[in-house]
Amino acid sequence: MTVWSMICISLSIVFMIIFFSRQIPLVIARTIWSPVLLWLAGAKLEVTGRENINKNLPRPIVVVSNHISFLDIPCICRAIPFNLFWTAKSQIKRMPFFGIYMMATGMIFIDRSNKQKTIISINKAIQLIKNGKNVFIFPEGRRSVDGKTGVFKKGAFLLAVKSGADVVPVAIMDTDKVWAKKNFRLHPGKIKVAIGTPIPTASYDETSIPELTKKVRERVIALRNDQITKTQTY
C-alpha cells in the first residue's frame, strides 16, 4: 500500500504541474488513491449521511472525526463527496517526498514551535478557510489506543469559529479492526462512516469554544453509537 501511495503522489504532482491546479491531487486522492487503497486492505466502505453535505454549502466547513486507524484518512477522502484540505504539523514539511506533496497541494500547516509562530500560522489557516477552503482535522490529535473517542482539542473549533465555518461531525467505525494501530496485519471487513449535519458556529465566540468542542464530540459519539445500535438490530 505504501507503493500505491507513492505512485499516486507522483502522479498528483505531475498532473498538478501540467494543469496548474492544486485541486487535481485532491481529486486523485478521492477517486483513485483512497478506493484502491481500501480495496487493497480488503475493506468495504459503507457511508451514511452524505445527503447532509454537498459542494454548494453556503459556508466553508471544518470536518472533524474520531481517529482510530491509518485507514481513517482514505475513508474520509472517499466518504466526503468533494475536495478537503488537511491540517498538519509544520514538521511534516521536512519529511522527504510527502512534505513536498503536502506543501505543493496547499495543505494547511500549524507551527507550534513557539507561541508567536503558532498564532501566525493559525491566522493564516483562518484566512485560507475564509477564502473557501474546506478543511479536515482529527481533533484528538492522534489515533486512539483503545478505540474509544478521546478528548477533543480546541484547535479545530477555534479555526471554525474564527473563520465562520460550519463544523461537520463524522464518526468512523471499525477501521481499527481492519488495520489496528499496534500492528500492520490487515483483516478484511466492513468499515462505516457516518456524516452528521453541519453545526453553525455563528453563535459562538472564543469564550464558548469549550462548549462547541463538547457539543461536537458528543455528536460524533452519538453518530457512532447510532451505527452500532443499527448493526446490533440487524
C-alpha positions as CSV (number, residue, x, y, z in Angstrom):
1,M,0.0,0.0,0.0
2,T,3.0,2.3,0.5
3,V,4.0,1.7,-3.1
4,W,0.5,2.6,-4.3
5,S,0.5,5.8,-2.2
6,M,3.9,6.8,-3.7
7,I,2.6,6.2,-7.2
8,C,-0.5,8.4,-6.6
9,I,1.6,11.2,-5.0
10,S,3.9,11.2,-8.0
11,L,1.0,11.3,-10.5
12,S,-0.6,14.1,-8.4
13,I,2.5,16.3,-8.6
14,V,2.9,15.7,-12.3
15,F,-0.7,16.5,-13.2
16,M,-0.7,19.5,-10.8
17,I,2.3,20.9,-12.7
18,I,0.8,20.2,-16.1
19,F,-2.6,21.7,-15.4
20,F,-1.5,24.3,-12.8
21,S,-4.2,23.2,-10.3
22,R,-3.9,22.3,-6.7
23,Q,-7.4,20.7,-6.8
24,I,-6.2,17.8,-9.1
25,P,-4.2,16.0,-6.3
26,L,-7.3,16.1,-4.1
27,V,-9.4,14.7,-6.8
28,I,-6.9,11.9,-7.3
29,A,-6.9,11.2,-3.6
30,R,-10.7,10.9,-3.5
31,T,-11.3,9.0,-6.7
32,I,-8.2,6.9,-7.3
33,W,-5.9,6.6,-4.2
34,S,-8.5,6.0,-1.5
35,P,-10.8,3.5,-3.2
36,V,-7.8,1.4,-4.4
37,L,-6.1,1.6,-1.0
38,L,-9.3,0.4,0.7
39,W,-9.7,-2.4,-1.8
40,L,-6.1,-3.5,-1.2
41,A,-6.8,-3.6,2.5
42,G,-9.9,-5.7,1.9
43,A,-12.2,-3.0,3.3
44,K,-15.8,-2.5,2.2
45,L,-16.8,1.1,2.9
46,E,-20.4,1.9,3.9
47,V,-21.3,5.7,4.2
48,T,-24.4,7.2,5.7
49,G,-25.3,10.9,5.8
50,R,-23.8,12.0,2.5
51,E,-27.1,13.9,2.0
52,N,-26.1,16.2,4.8
53,I,-23.3,17.9,2.8
54,N,-22.5,19.0,-0.7
55,K,-20.1,21.2,-2.5
56,N,-22.6,24.0,-2.7
57,L,-22.8,24.6,1.1
58,P,-23.3,28.3,2.0
59,R,-20.1,28.4,4.1
60,P,-16.8,26.6,4.3
61,I,-16.8,23.6,6.6
62,V,-14.4,22.1,9.1
63,V,-14.9,18.3,9.1
64,V,-13.9,16.6,12.4
65,S,-13.9,12.9,13.3
66,N,-12.6,10.3,15.7
67,H,-9.3,8.7,14.8
68,I,-8.6,5.0,15.3
69,S,-6.5,3.8,12.3
70,F,-4.2,4.7,9.4
71,L,-7.2,3.9,7.2
72,D,-9.2,6.8,8.6
73,I,-7.7,9.2,6.1
74,P,-8.6,7.2,2.9
75,C,-12.1,6.6,4.4
76,I,-12.7,10.4,4.8
77,C,-11.3,11.0,1.3
78,R,-13.7,8.5,-0.1
79,A,-16.7,9.4,2.0
80,I,-16.8,13.2,1.6
81,P,-18.0,13.9,-2.0
82,F,-15.8,17.0,-2.6
83,N,-12.2,18.1,-2.0
84,L,-10.9,18.6,1.5
85,F,-7.6,20.2,2.6
86,W,-5.8,18.9,5.6
87,T,-4.1,20.4,8.6
88,A,-0.7,19.1,9.7
89,K,2.2,20.0,12.0
90,S,4.8,22.1,10.3
91,Q,7.4,19.4,11.0
92,I,5.9,17.3,8.2
93,K,7.3,19.8,5.7
94,R,10.7,18.3,6.3
95,M,9.5,14.7,5.5
96,P,11.1,13.5,2.2
97,F,8.7,13.5,-0.7
98,F,5.5,13.6,1.4
99,G,6.3,17.0,2.8
100,I,6.8,18.4,-0.7
101,Y,3.5,16.9,-1.8
102,M,1.7,18.5,1.2
103,M,3.2,21.9,0.5
104,A,2.6,21.7,-3.2
105,T,-1.1,20.8,-2.8
106,G,-1.8,23.7,-0.4
107,M,-2.4,21.8,2.8
108,I,-2.6,23.9,6.0
109,F,0.4,23.8,8.4
110,I,0.4,24.8,12.0
111,D,3.7,25.7,13.5
112,R,3.8,25.0,17.2
113,S,7.5,25.6,17.8
114,N,6.6,28.8,19.8
115,K,3.6,30.9,20.7
116,Q,4.2,33.6,18.2
117,K,4.6,31.2,15.3
118,T,1.5,29.3,16.4
119,I,-0.6,32.5,16.3
120,I,0.8,33.5,12.9
121,S,0.1,30.0,11.3
122,I,-3.4,29.8,12.9
123,N,-4.2,33.3,11.5
124,K,-3.1,32.1,8.0
125,A,-5.2,29.0,8.4
126,I,-8.2,31.1,9.3
127,Q,-7.8,33.3,6.3
128,L,-7.5,30.2,4.0
129,I,-10.8,28.8,5.3
130,K,-12.4,32.2,4.9
131,N,-11.3,32.1,1.3
132,G,-13.2,28.9,0.7
133,K,-11.0,26.0,1.7
134,N,-12.9,23.1,3.3
135,V,-10.7,21.5,5.9
136,F,-10.5,18.2,7.7
137,I,-9.0,17.8,11.2
138,F,-8.6,14.9,13.7
139,P,-9.3,16.9,16.9
140,E,-8.0,14.1,19.1
141,G,-4.6,14.8,17.6
142,R,-3.6,11.1,17.4
143,R,-5.0,7.7,17.0
144,S,-7.0,6.2,19.9
145,V,-5.2,3.4,21.7
146,D,-8.4,1.6,22.8
147,G,-10.8,2.6,20.0
148,K,-12.7,4.9,22.2
149,T,-13.3,8.6,21.3
150,G,-10.7,10.6,23.2
151,V,-10.6,14.2,24.3
152,F,-11.0,16.8,21.5
153,K,-8.5,19.6,21.4
154,K,-9.9,23.1,20.8
155,G,-7.7,24.0,17.7
156,A,-10.2,22.8,15.1
157,F,-13.0,24.7,16.7
158,L,-11.0,27.8,17.1
159,L,-10.4,27.7,13.3
160,A,-14.1,27.2,12.7
161,V,-15.3,30.0,14.9
162,K,-12.7,32.5,13.8
163,S,-13.3,31.7,10.1
164,G,-17.1,31.5,10.3
165,A,-17.1,27.9,9.0
166,D,-19.6,25.3,9.9
167,V,-18.4,22.1,11.8
168,V,-19.4,18.8,10.3
169,P,-19.1,15.9,12.8
170,V,-18.1,12.5,11.3
171,A,-17.9,9.1,13.0
172,I,-15.6,6.4,11.7
173,M,-16.1,2.8,12.8
174,D,-14.1,-0.5,12.5
175,T,-11.1,0.8,10.6
176,D,-9.1,-0.4,13.7
177,K,-10.5,-3.9,13.1
178,V,-9.2,-3.9,9.5
179,W,-5.9,-2.2,10.3
180,A,-5.1,-2.0,14.0
181,K,-2.7,0.6,15.5
182,K,-0.4,-2.0,17.2
183,N,0.5,-4.0,14.1
184,F,0.5,-3.9,10.3
185,R,-1.6,-7.0,9.7
186,L,-4.8,-6.5,7.7
187,H,-8.1,-8.1,8.5
188,P,-10.6,-7.6,5.6
189,G,-14.0,-6.4,6.7
190,K,-16.7,-3.7,6.6
191,I,-15.9,-0.1,7.6
192,K,-18.6,2.5,8.4
193,V,-18.5,6.3,8.1
194,A,-21.4,8.4,9.4
195,I,-21.6,12.0,8.4
196,G,-23.7,14.3,10.6
197,T,-25.4,17.6,9.9
198,P,-23.3,20.8,9.8
199,I,-23.2,22.7,13.1
200,P,-23.2,26.5,12.5
201,T,-20.6,28.5,14.6
202,A,-22.1,32.0,14.2
203,S,-23.4,32.0,17.8
204,Y,-20.1,31.0,19.3
205,D,-17.0,33.1,20.1
206,E,-13.6,32.4,21.7
207,T,-15.1,32.1,25.2
208,S,-17.7,29.5,24.2
209,I,-15.2,27.3,22.2
210,P,-15.2,24.7,25.0
211,E,-18.9,24.4,24.7
212,L,-18.7,23.9,21.0
213,T,-15.9,21.3,21.4
214,K,-18.0,19.3,23.9
215,K,-21.1,19.5,21.6
216,V,-19.3,18.2,18.6
217,R,-17.5,15.4,20.5
218,E,-20.9,14.3,21.8
219,R,-22.3,14.4,18.3
220,V,-19.5,12.2,17.0
221,I,-20.1,9.7,19.8
222,A,-23.8,9.7,19.1
223,L,-23.3,9.1,15.4
224,R,-21.0,6.2,16.3
225,N,-23.4,4.7,18.9
226,D,-26.3,5.0,16.4
227,Q,-24.5,3.0,13.8
228,I,-23.6,0.4,16.5
229,T,-27.2,0.1,17.5
230,K,-28.4,-0.4,14.0
231,T,-25.8,-3.1,13.4
232,Q,-26.9,-4.9,16.5
233,T,-30.6,-4.7,15.4
234,Y,-30.0,-6.4,12.1
